[in-house]
Amino acid sequence: MLRSRFRSGLAADPRPGRILVENGVLPMSRKPHIPVFFHKDQLEHKPLFEWSFGEKIDHPETTRRVESIVAALSTDPERYRFVTPKQIPLGDLKRVHNPDLVELYKNAMKLPPDKTFYPSIFPQRTKTKPNPKIIQHAGYYCFDSGTPLTATTWSAAAWSAACAVEAAKLIEKGASRLTYSLCRPPGHHASERLFGGYCYFNNAALAAKRLRKSGRVAILDIDFHHGNGTQDFFYDDRKVLFISIHGDPREYYPFFTGFSAEKGFGDGYGYNMNIPLATGTEWGEYRKVLEETAIPRLLKFKPSVLIVSAGFDTYLSDPVGTFSLTTEDYRAMGGLIGALDLPTMVVQEGGYEETSLGSNVKAFLDGFTPRPRGGRTHEN
């Protein structure tokens, strides 16, 4: 199979928040549990192919990714409790993302059910005046040709964003110390004004914007690809620390960002850390980077909350990434991050080896072992 170029207001759900949730607060359980935010409409976005350096290939961002994760977490229903998020208000999306971008997604709902629109013309943004009501202008708001629009993109992307925002609310209330947002489509490549990299709304940024109102927020991005969208959101913000560990951008998407020299701007200088790693990186080197570089910077920052943009395309047989991590490595990684004992949101990003993705996600979350703190565990 050809590899992707990555390698070289909604209608309310009739029963929002219906699973084991009362007034937005998860009840205490005899066994520590992790709320898993997911909405079935996230499965409706089904891009069939993408254009990769001029070649038409099967699209890696399929519904089978979600199905693999749901199946794996469902094997332990006492630990993993699925929660249907409430709708995210349209105004909340427009306060974080450019209103025209939001309107473009809504306008795409008018596309015929069998129509997929791929942006192919990308104008100079300083010399054009786009109209989000004209679908042919989508290239103004997009930065690649692999992230299409369909009639269901808006619904799936907005519910994906809702999964992150609802988890942030739970963390904010102190009702949970560990949450998992099964965000699909992913989000870390989307910026305020642009979509791309299979991402439409930046789910981690939406959560961080909410949480930064009450304290410092750290975002640790462990996806194989640099989180260029998240970096763009907080590049001049000293209240949000962004750390990304990823493949070398000289070889891998998104190519134009992710270099170690990118340290932030203005008040945010020193609050952006990029750690590019070489092809074939194994757990020994990855762990060393976590323990000796990323975690010490996190501890120095003293965040109130940690958001993990969790991509699993660092897996050894992932068709998109080229690192060599194993399922047990993800368990160990979860243990290292969990040992920080911070209120933590895990937000799903990439990971395209569908048969193992669910096991990798579960191993990572299982690694967050319960740690007593004021009579509570890390998870509840």
Secondary structure, DSSP 8 states (H G I E B T S, - for coil): ----TTT------SSTT-SS-BTTB----SS--EEEE--GGGGG----EEEETTEEEE-S--HHHHHHHHHHHTT-TTTEEEE------HHHHHHHS-HHHHHHHHHHTTS-TT--B-------TTS----TT-GGGGGGGBS-SS--B-TTHHHHHHHHHHHHHHHHHHHHHTS-SEEEE--SS--TT--SS-BBTTBSS-HHHHHHHHHGGGS-EEEEE-SSS--HHHHHHHTT-TTEEEEEEEE-TTTSTT-SS--TT----GGGTTSEEEEEE-TT--HHHHHHHIIIIIHHHHHHH--SEEEEEE--TTBTT-SS----B-HHHHHHHHHHHHTT---EEEEE-----HHHHHHHHHHHHHTS----BTTB-S--
